[in-house]
Amino acid sequence: MAEAIVSFLLEKLGEHFIEGATVEAKFLFGVRNKVEDAKRELRMMRGFLKDADAKARGGDERVRIWVQKITDAAYDLEDVVATFVLKEEAAATKGMVMRLACLFKRPIELHKVGSKIDGISNRISKLNQSLQTYGVKMSGESSSNQRLKELRQTYSHVPDLDFVGFGKNIKELVEHLTNPTSGVVSICGMGGLGKTTLAREVYRRSEVETHFNCFAWVYVSQQFQPKEILEEILFNLLSPSDNRRKEIKAMLNDEVVTKLHQVLQQKKCLVVLDDVWTIEAWDILKATFSENTKLLITTRIKDVAEHAKKERRGFVCEPQTLTDEESWELLEKKASYLQSIKAINPNNYEEMKKLGKNMLKHCGGLPLAVVVLGGLLSEKQTVDEWGTLHDNVKELINKGEERIDEQEYKGVFAVLGLSYDELPYQLKPCFLHLANFPGDYEINVKELCKLWTAEGFVLNDNEAHKCLMALVHRSMVQVGNRSTIVERIKTCRMHDLMRDLSLEKARSENFLSLMNFQEAEGSGVSTQVMPTSKIRRLAVHSNKNIVSQLLPLTNNRYGCLRSLICFGPEEDLRYLGDLFKPFFNCFYMLRVLKFENISSFGRMRLFTKEIGRLIHLRFLSLRYYGEYQLPSSMANLRCLQTLDLRGDAVISKMVVDSMNIVLSKLDQLRHLYLPIFDVTFLDQLRLDNLKILETLVNFDTSYCKLDDLSMLTKLTKLRILTKKGLGEFKPAINLQSLDIINYIDDPEESSEMDKVPSLSSCLRIQKLKVNGPFVSRLQENILPPNLVKVTLENTYLKVDPMPILGKLSKLRILVLGSLSYYGKKIVCCKDDFSQLESLSLQRLGRLEEWRVEEGTLSKLCYLEINHCWGLKSYPHGLKNITTLKAIEIIEMSEGFKTSFDQKGGEEDCHHEID
């Protein structure tokens, strides 16, 4: 991890000194030479850090302490420089008198800062001098990586007598391997999924053995050497004598390539490239193989598989984890005595099966974890022994390496850990940061990207998303929900074993400390990882008494804390103000402050003036119910990028005035989530100075000026609340997502219903959601022309909206929600909805007839009809749509269901009727 921290720091310090690159560059005048000296020492060290990190992970305690010291020094240098820059910048914005006062104090401040930087430079210099003492070398293949490579090679070709599952995958792989039109076949998935085992099973199939007359299997790895790989393939194909092996070893690289190409041209060969990590590795090797050579690749990186597929007419197989029954079948094979117990004592067998299936839940269907669990159980043949193991199975799974007498049990956690060890340094902190989140937590990707940006792991949210996708492609993060608009992930999660890996690495590298009171509830003991060195990131999983749990943290050991993320149940936090005052005084280096799932009740003033000390704060998320009066000192938070204040709040003129003072100074703000105020007066919240704002949620026209929106030229996402219509609405030119909530109480009496702006000129809006009365009828000039998703709820449309919506040429998702349409008939006209893939009709109580003309909905894949009780029959026209893959019929009349049974029911379409 030291390599990542030092590399990040050098990049950031480089930005400070690029002339004109940042506003901050001029503020380092006076300490520039001292910072350059520190940078020089770090550059000298950087080449050794990869090997040092590897040795620390391999168990060298001396090197681990050395790595921790250099990490602390790098963090300390960044803290000193960043604090100095921010104070200098703040002083430059003050009035003339204050600037003169600061000018007189500046020599003293420069001396203090310079002394701190000198001290840090001396620490780094001494650590540099001690490198040889610990045997740390310049970057290359580390000894620990070599051990992992040897370990994998020792059992990659061992026959797996207990192979379970993957029947469909085997059939597909055999078909493509024996099909002359497929050039390369790839197996892609996370570490421990059984890719190599599956490849081995296919490799030995009789259909494959008879199809080819020559075979080779090589292990590529992250640190592969092309010549060695090609030599190994030759050895596999030729089975040469010892003298011939020496001759091949003595060949030049070009000679080896030529010889291998000749051999492959003469024979019908299958070559297995096991564990390919990079596209570059594939590109180097591919030219050697002739067209008649079939290649089978295993990889954790989806990009590698897809790249190879495009290059040589390929096929990608992505095996799924084992089902519950398959996991139990594999466990039974590993603990073979279970069949004897089943015959002798069925009651004991059933009890052990129940315990075993509970333990298997922790394996998540990962074959490698199931195998380890089976090994641990193989010598525990009583119900009591199984019960004891059941109580702490997750820890024992991760200690599978203790079974070193059998090759297949070696390195289970190490194989998963290899995914982390070989990450580029830019991705390591992103992966470790995921340890903040509780198990089985569905992580909001947009918020995660904001957190990574605030931490400084990446420059912006787009870069953060790329890093996340890199982790997904390495099968280290699982995809939750995907966006239906663009190919972006909405939520993600971590496999239990990958989360365990993240927690273990975060702990061992002192990246993150975790206080878990939720898992400890009932036991009276908290799961706490409390290292003795400085703590920079803290995650707290609270149960119910968060104030008493967090107050002890306000001590010197946490003074360097950069991130505090708290998860907990909703509770009465009337005394949270008592907690925040010492927090804000203590944690002045905080960049991230996030409280999740907490709330308060009654009139409570949460923020105190001490929050103004958190000048490094970039991400602040605190949702609660109460009075929002922001202290003027919050204007000092000039680095703030995300401010999330969502909740229900009491508003007054004083509250608006305080927010105007603060927001006028937060010119780096990119994402603003406002509370939903109980509006009792009319006053204006000004937002026009937030020039780089990208996200604005809960913009209420009752106290915000519509004119301000046209000034926010960077705005891409907007949720707007209104009770008086949007007649003067002029959206920002870059707006992509618009969510309108109209609080008109009685749509029948509203005079504002048809006073809506035309959005037809908003070419970039792709997503539109309207909740509440909008217009009585849709017109062509109202909607943006490039909409991809439309959701309507409570809009009370009186005229069929389908003729207008059907003309939207890019529309892919349409949701007509509850009370969106108040008529009795809708018609999907011929050739309309040419791109629509998903259609939902929900709670349209007055709808009686739906007519689908020929040629419409030609690409429809998913259809939901939900609580439309008046709809009498399933449209006959839907029978002609061959693209439908899933239909959900929920709470519909018996007559409609009967009609559906008669007109629907295509064999290859999944039906779900409730």
N, C-alpha and C positions, 0 to 999 in steps of 0.2 A: 504493500500500500504506500510505502514511502516514495516509490517511483512515481505514483500518481500524484501525491501531494506536492512533491518537489516540482514535477513537470508543470502542474497547474500554476504553482506560484511563479515560476519563471515566465510563463506565458502572461500572467497578469502584470507582473512587474515590467515586462517588455512593453505592454500597452501603455503603462504610465509614462514611458520614456520615448515613445514615438511622437515626434513633434507634431502637435495639432491633432493627434489621433483621439485624444480625450480632453475633456474640460479640466481633468484633474492634473494633467502633466505639469502645469506651471506651479502647482502647489507643492511639488516636491523639491522646488528650488531651495538649496541650503543643505539638503541631506542626500542629494543625488549621488555624490561620490561614495558615501558610506553604503548606500543601497547597492551600488554597482560592485563594491567589494564583496558584499554578502552574496550577490548573484554569482560572482566569479567562483566563489567557494562551492556554491551549490552546483554549478555547471561541471566543475571538476569531479564532483561526487556522483552526478546523475548516472553516468555509465556503469557504475558498480551497483546501483540500487536494485536492479532486477534480480541479480544473483543473491544480494543480501536478503531481499524479500523471500526468495525461494529457500534459502538456508534457514530463515526464521520459521517459515512454515514447516520445514523438515524437522524442527525440534531443537535447533541450536539455540540454547537459551541466551548465550552471550550475544549472538547476532540479533536475537529478538529485542534485547534491551537496547542495543546500538540503534536498531531501526526505529524503536520508539523514541529515542532521544533525537534523532534527526527529524522525525516527523513533528515532534513538539517544537523543535527549533524553527522549522519551516512555518508552522502555524503561528508561532510567536512573531516571526518577522512580518508575516502578512497582517497580523492584528495591529502591530505598531505602525506600519506604513499606512494601512487603511484608516486608522483612527486619526493619524496626523493629517492626512489629506482631507478628511471630512471636516475636521476642526478648522483647517485653513480655509476651506470653501465657505463654511458657515461664517467665519469672521469677515470674509470679503463681501458678504451680503448685508452686513450691519451698517448702521448710520456712521456719519463721519466721526463723531466723538468716540464711539465704540471701536471704530477701526484704528483710530490713533492710540487708544489704550492698548489694543492688541499689538500694535506695532512696537510699542515700548516693551511688551512682554515677550516678543518673538525671539530675541536672542536666548532668553532663558529656556523657552520651549524647544528651540533648535538644539540647545546643549543637552536637554533631557532626552529628546528623541535620538540624537546622535549617539549618546552614551548607551542607550538601549540597543541600537542597531550594532554598535561596536561589540557589545557583550554577546549578542547573538552570533555575530561573525566569528568571534573567538571560539564560541562553542562549536560552530560548524567546522572551523579549521582544525580543532583538536580531534573531532570525530573523523575528519578526513585522514589525519595522520595515523589513526588507529586501524585503518582499513586492512593493512597487511597482517596485523596481529590476528585478525579473525579469518584470514584466508579468503576474503571476498575478492572475486575476480570481475573483470569487465564482462559485459553481457555476452552470453552464449548459452548453450544448453546446460542447465543446472543439474547437479547431482540428484536432486530430488525428482526432477522431471525424468531423468534417465531411469531412476528406480521405478517410476510409474510406467514408463515405456516397457521396461523389462517385465514388470509385473503383468501388464496386459498381454504381452506377447506369450507369456508362459501358459495362459489359459484361453487364448483366442481360438485355438484349433482343437481343444479338448472336446470330444463328443459329448453332447448334452443328452443324457439318457432320460432326463425328466422334462423334455420339451412339452409345453402346454400352450394351447391357444394359437392364434395367428393363422388358422386354417384358410381363411379367405385370402390373406396376404400371400401365403405360400402358393396358392393356386394362381393368383395374379402374377407373381414373380416368375413362376415356372413358364407360364404362357408367354410372357414378354421375353424371357431369356431364350426361349426356343423359337421365337418369332423372328424371321430374318429382317423384318423392317425396323426393329428396335436396335439401336446401336449401344445405348448405355441405359442401365437400370439402376436406380438409386433407392436406398432405404434411408429415410430421414427421421430423426426424432431425438428426444432428450437423452442424456446419459443415463444408463441403467435400464432403458426401455427394452433391451434385447435385440438391438439391431444386428450385432455380430452373431448372436445365437440364431436369429432368423436367417441371416445370410449363410451360416453354416448348414442349417437344415436344408435350404434350397440347394446349396452346393453339392450335397450328398444325395439328392433325389435321383432316382434311376432314370427319369425322363431327361434330366440334365446331363447325367453321366454318359448316356448313350448318344446324346445330341452332339457333344464335343469330344474331341480326341486328345485334348491337351488342356491342362489346368495350372493356374498359378494363383497364389494367395499372398498378398503382402500387406504389412501394416505401415501406413503412411505417417501419421502423427503430425503434431504441430511443428516439430523441429525436424521435419524430414529433409534428407539429403538426396537429391534427384538421382545421382549416380548409384548410391547404395540401393535405392528402390529398384532401379532398372537391373542392377546386378542380381538382386534377390529374385526378380521375375525370371531372369535367365536360369538361375539355379533351379527354380521350380520346374521350368519347362524342359530343361536338358538333363537334370539329375547328373551333373558332371562328377568326374573323379576329383580327388583332392588336387592333383596337378592341374587339371583343367580349371578348377576354381581359382587357383593362383594366377593362371594365365588371364582369366576374365578380370580378376581384381587389378591386374597390371595394365589393363587396357585404358586408353584415354576415354573421356566421356563420349566423344563423337564415335569412337569405335564401338563402344557398348551399345549406343543407340542404333548404329548400323546393323550390328550382329542381331540384336533383339528384333529389329524390323524384319530381317531376313527369316528368322525363325517363325515369327507370327504370320508371315506371308505364306509359308509352307503348310501351316496347320490351322485347324479350326479350333480356336482357343477361347477359353473363358478365363478372364483375369479379374480377381477380386481386389479392389483397393479399399482396405478397411481403415476407417477413421480419417477421412479427408477433411481438413479444417478450413482451407481457403480456396478461393477461385484461382488464385495464383498457382497453387500446387497443381490443380487440375490442368490449367493452361500449359504448365511446364511439361506435364507427363503425356498429355493427349496426343501430341504429334508423333509419338513413338509407335502408337498402336495403329495397325492397318485396319481397313474398312471391314474385313471379315472377322475381326476380333470383337468379341462381346465383353463388355465391362460391367461389373457389378460393384457399386460404390456404397459404402456406409458413411454417413456424416451427421453431425449434429446441426449443421448450418444449412438452412433451407436454401439460401442463395446459391450455395455450391451445387445442390441438387438441381435447382431450376436452370442454372447456367449450363450444366452438363446436358440437361434435357434438350435445351435449345441447340446446343452445338452438334449433337449426334442423334437426333430423332429418338429421344429417350422417354422414360416413364419414371415417375416418382411415387414410391410407396411410403405412406406415412402410417405406420402401425399405431393402433390405439392401445391404451393400457388394458390390462386384463380385467374381465368382468369379475364380480364377486365369486361366482361359481368357478371360474377358471383359476382365480387366486387360491381358492380352497383346494382345488384339484392338485395344483402345484405344491401347495403346502403338505398335502397328504402324501405325495410322492417323496418329499424330502424327509418327512417323519413317517417312514414306511411301516412302523409298528402299529399305526392307527387301525389298519385293517384287521390285525389280530385282536385289538381291543374291541373293535366293532362286533366281532364274532363271539368273543367271550363275555363282554360286559357292555351291552348296548347303551345302558343308562350313562355310564362313564363316557362312552364315545360321544353321545349327544351333548353332554356338558362340556366336554373338551372342544367339540365342534363350535358350540356357542362362544366359548372363550376365544377360540382361534379366529372366528369370523370378526369378533370385536377387535382383535389385534391387527387383523388384516386391513381394517379401515385406515390404520396409520400408514400402511404401505402404499395406499392410493393406486393399487393395481400395477405398481412398478415391479416387474419380474425380479430384478436384482434384489430389491428389498424383501420380497416374498421368499426368495431363496435363502437369504440371510436369516429371516425369521424361522424358516423351516429348519435350518441348521441349528439354531439356538434351541429349538424344541426337540431335536432328534434324540437327545439324551434325557429328556424330562418326560417320564412316562406315567406320571400320576396327575390326577386332577388338581391336587394341591400345588404341585410344581408349576403347572400351567397357570393357576391362579396367581401365584407369586410373580411369574413373568408378565402376566397380563397387566399388573399394576404399574409396570415401568417399561413397557415394550419399546417406546420410541427411543429411549436412551440406549437400550440394548441393541436396537437395529443399527444405531450409529456406531456401536462398538463391535460390529461384525468382524472387524479385523482381528479380534482376539482369537478367532478360529483359524490360526495360521497353519494348522496341520493339514488343511485341505485347500487346494489352490483356489477353488471357486469362491471361498469366503474371504479371500484377501482383498483388501482395498475397496470394499463396497462404497464406503463414504469417500475414499480417495478418488474413485472413478467419477463420482458426482462432483467432487471438489476440483477435478481437473478442468471442468467447465469454467470455474472461477479463476484458477491459477493461470490459465492461458488467455484470459480476457485482455484486450488492449487496455492500457492504463486509464483511458478516458471512461471506460465502462465499469471499472471496478467500484468506484464510489456510488454509482447509480445502482448497482446490484446490492451493495451493502446497505444502502438507504432503505431498501424494501423491507429490511428487518424491523423498521419502525412499526409496521402494520400488524395487527393481530392475525392469528391463523384463520384461514378461510375467509379473509376480508376481501370484498370486492372493491378494488382500488379505482377511483375515478382518475382516468388518464390525464385529462386536462389539468386537474389540480396537481397530480404528480409531476407533470412537466413544469408547472409553475414553481413547485417546491425545488426541483432540481436546478432551475434557473436561479432562484433566490439563494440557494446554497453556493452557487458559483461553479457547479460541475459543468455547466454548459453556458453558452452565451445567450440563448433565447429558447423559447418554447418549441420552435421547429427543430432545433438541434436536439432538444430533449426527447422529442418524439422519435427522431432517428435513432437515438441511443436505445430507447425502449424497443424499437423494432429490431435492433441488432440483438438484444437479449431474447426477444421472442424467436428470432431465427436460430438462435443458439439453443432453443428449447429450455431456457432457464426461467422464462416467464410464460404463463399460459394466458391465452386470449379469453376474455369474458364476452362482453357484447361489442359488436362492431357497429360503426356508423353506417346508416343506410344511404347517406348522401355521398360520401367519399370513402375511399378505402383507408379509413383510420379506425383505430381501436378506441372504444368508449370506456371500457373497463378492462382490468386485467387482474390476475391473481397469481399466487405462487403455489406450486405443488408443496405438500407438507415437507417432503424431504429437501426440496430446494430452499424452503424457508428455514429449515433447520441448518442447512449449510450457510445461508446468509447470516443467521444469528451467530453461528459458531465463528465464522470469519470476522464478523463485526466485533465480536468479543475479543478474539485473539489479537486483532490488529488495533484494538482500542479505538475503533471508529465510532461506536455507538454503545451506550449503556441502556439497559432495559430494566424498568421496575414494573413487574407484573403482579398487581394485586388481585386481578381477576382470577387467574389460575390458582392463586393461593387462598381464595375465599373458602372458608370452612376448615382450612388446615392451620390458619393463624400465622402462616409464614409466607412472605412475599418472594417471588422469583426475582432476584436482583443480581445484576452483574455490575459490581462496583470495583473497578480497578483503582489502584492506588495513585496512578498518575492523573494528569489533568483530564477532565471530562468535557468533551466539546459538543456532543450530541446526546440528548436524553429522550427516551420514549417512556411514557407512563401509561400503563393500562390500569385505570382505576376501577374500583368496584362501587363504592358509595360515599366515601368520606375523603374526597379529593383534597380538601383544604388541609386537614391534619396530615395527610400523606405527603403533600408537597412542601409545607412550611419548613421541615428539616433540611430541605435542599439549599436553603439560603445560607451557605457557608462558603469559605474561601475555595474549596475544592471545585466548585462549580462557577467560579468567577469568569472562566474562559468559555462558558457554554455558548454555542452558536445556534443550536436548534433545540426547541422544546416542543414536543408533540404529545398531546394528551388525549387518550380515548377513555370514555367512561359513560355510564348510563345517565339518563336525565335525572336531575336532582335539584333540590332547592339550594341555590348558591348565594343566599343572602349575605354570606360572610366572605364572598370571593374578593371583595375589595380589601379585606384584611390581609389576603394573601398577595395581591398584586403590588401593593406598595413596597414591601421588602423585595419582591421579585424584580421590579423595575430598578430598584437601587442596586441589586446584586448582579443581574445578568445584563450588563451594559454592552456585551459583545454579541447579543442575540441577533441573528439574521432571520430566523423563523420562529414564530410563536403561533401555535395552532391548538385550539381546544375543540374536540369533536364530541358531539352528542351530549352537550351540557346545556342547561337552561336555568333561568332564574325567574322569580315571580315577584311582582310588586314593583314599586318605584325604587330603583336601585341605581346609584351612580357608580359605574364599574371602573372607568378609567380615572386614574389620578395623575397629577402633574408630573410625577416621576417617570411616566412613560416617555417623556421627552428625552430621557437619557439614552434611549435605545437608538442611537443615531445610525447603527448599521442595519436596522430592521428592514427587511425586504418583503416579508410575507407575514401578514397579520390576519388571522381568522378566528373570530369569536362570535358565535351566534347565541343570542340570548333575548330574553324579554325584559324590558325595563326602560329606563330613561337614558337616552343617548345624548349626553352633553360631553363633547370632546374637549379636553383641556387644550388651551392654546399652545402648550408645549409640544403637542403632537405635530405641529408645523416643523419641528426639528427633524422629523423622520424623512429627510429628503431623498433617501434611497428606496423608500417604500414602492414596491411594484404591484403588490396584490393586497387589497383591503376588503375583507369579507365581514360584513356586519349584518348578515341576513338574520331575520327574526321579526317579531312584532314589537313595536316600540311606541312610547309616548313621545309626542313632538310638541314643541313650543317655539316661540320666536327665539328664545335663548339658545335652543338646540340648533336651529337653523343657522343662527349667527355664528355659533361655535364651529359648525361644520364648514361654513364658508371660509372662515379664517384658516382652518387647517387645510382644506382642499386647495385653496389658492396657492399654497406653498409646495404641494406634492406633485411637482412637475414630472416626476419619473413614474407616476402611477399608470399602470397598463390595464389593471383589472379591478373594477369597483363593483361591489355587491352591496346595495343599500338595503336597510331594513324596510319592512312595510309599516309605514307610520299610520297611527290613528290620527288623521288630520282633523284639527279643530279650528284652523285659521288658514288664511291665505298669505303666504310669504314665499320668497323665491330662494331656492338653492341654486347657486351658480356653479356650473361645471365647464364653462367655455374655455378655461385656461388649461384643461387637461388634454394637451395637444396630442399626446401619444397614446391616449386611452384606446384599448382594443375591445374590452368587454364592459358593458354597462347593464346591470340587472336591477330591476325594480325602480326604473325611472318613472316617477309619478307626476303627471301633469298638474296635479293639485298644488304642488309646491316646487316644481321644476319648470324651467322655461323651454318650450319646444324649439325656440330659435337656437338654443345652445347646441342642439344635435347636429346642425349643419356645419358647426365649427369643428366637430370631432372627426376629422378627416381619416383617422386611422381606425375608426370604430368598425368592427366586423360582426359583433354580436350585441343585440339590444333586446331587452325585455321592457316593455313600456306599459304602465298602468294608467288608466284614464276613466273619468266619469263624465267628461264633457266633449268627447269626440276628438278627432285628429285632423280637423280641417286645415290647419296650418303646418302640418307635419312635413318637414323636408329632411329625409334621411341622408346620412353620410354616404358619400359616393362609394366607399369600399364595403358597405354593409352586406353581409352574407347570410345572416340569420336574424329573423325578426319575429318576436313573440309579443302579441298584443293581448292584454287582458282588459276588458271593458266592464266596469262595475255599474253600468246602468241598471237600476233596480227593476224598471218595468219597460221592456222593449216596445210594448204597444203604445205607450204614451210618450216615448222619447222623441224629441224634435231633432236630435243629433244623428239619428240612425244613418241617413244617407249623406251626411256631411263628412265624407272621407276623402283623403288625398288619393291621387292617382299614383300608383307605384310602378306603372308600366315603363318608366325611364330607369328604374333600379335594376340594371342588367346583372348585377353580381349577387343579388339575393337568391339563394338556392332553397332556403328553408323558411316556411311561413307557418306560424301557429296563431290562431285567433280563438280566444275564449271570451264569449260575450257577444252581444249584438254588435254587428259591424255594418251591414247593409241589408235591406230587405231582399235585394236580388243582386247576384254577381253580374258585373259588366266587364267586357274585354279590357277596358282601359284601367281597371282597378288593379289587376294582379301583375306582379313582375313576370316577364316572359320566360325566364330561365329557371323557374321553380322546379326543384327535384322532389321535394316533399311538402305536402300541405296537410295540416291538421286543423279541423274546424270543430269547435265545441260550443254549445249554448248560443249559437249565432242566430237561431230562429229564422233561417232563410225561408221565404214564402214561395219562391220560384225555383224550380229544378236547377241546381247548380251544375249538373253534369255536362250540358252542352258547352259551357264556358270552360270548365276544368279539363274537359276532354281535348281542347285545342292546345293545351300546354304541351309542347312537343318534347320536353325533357322530363316530364313528371314520371317518377318511378314509384312513389309511395303516396297513397291518399287515405286519410282517415276522416270519415264523416262520423264524428262522435256524438255524444248524447245531446239531443235537441238542436243539432246543427241545422236540420232541415225540418220544416213544419208542414210540408206538403204530403200528398198521398201517392205520388207517382214519380219515378225517376227513369230516364232513358239514356242508355249508353249508345250513342249514334254510330253509324257505320264509319270505320276507319279512325275513330277517336281513340284516345288513350293508347297511342302507338308504342309507348315505352313503359307503360305502367306494369310494375311487377308485383305490387302488394296493394290490396284494397280491403279496407275494414269499414263495415257498416255497423254502428253501435248505438243501441237504444234510440232508434228512430221510431217512436211509438205510433206515429200517424201514417207511416209508410204502408201502403197496401199492395202496390204493384211495382215491379222492376222489370223493365224490358231491355234485353241485350241484343242489339242488331248484329248481323253478320259482319265480320271484319274488324270488330272492335275488340279491345283488350287482348290483342294478339300475342302479348308477351307475359300475360298474367301468370304468376307462379304461386302466390299465396292469396287466399280469400277467407275473410272472417265475416260471419253474419251473426250478430250478437244482440239478443233482447229486442229484436224487431218483431214484436208479437202480431202486428197487423198484417205483415207480409204473408200472402196466401200461398204462393208457390215459388219453387226454385226456377229461375229463368231458363227456358229451353235453350237460349242462345249460348249459355255457358257450356253446354254439352259439346260444342264445336271447338272449344279452346283446348288444344292438346298440350299446352305448356304448363298447366296447373300441376303442382306437386303436393300441395297441402290445402285442405279445406277444413275450417272449424265452424261448426254449427252449435251455437250456445243459446240455451233457453228460448227456443223457437216453438211455434205451435205444432201440434201433432200433424195438422194438414200439411204444413210446410215440410216436415220431416218425411212424410209419406211421398210428397212430390220429389223431394231430393233423392230418395231411394229409387224412384222410377227414372229420373232424368240424369242424376249424377252417377258417381260410382265408377269412374275410370280405374282400371286395374293398377296402373302405375302412379296413382294419386293417393296420398294418405288422407283419410277422412277421420275427423274426430267430432262426434256428436254428443252433446251433453244435454 
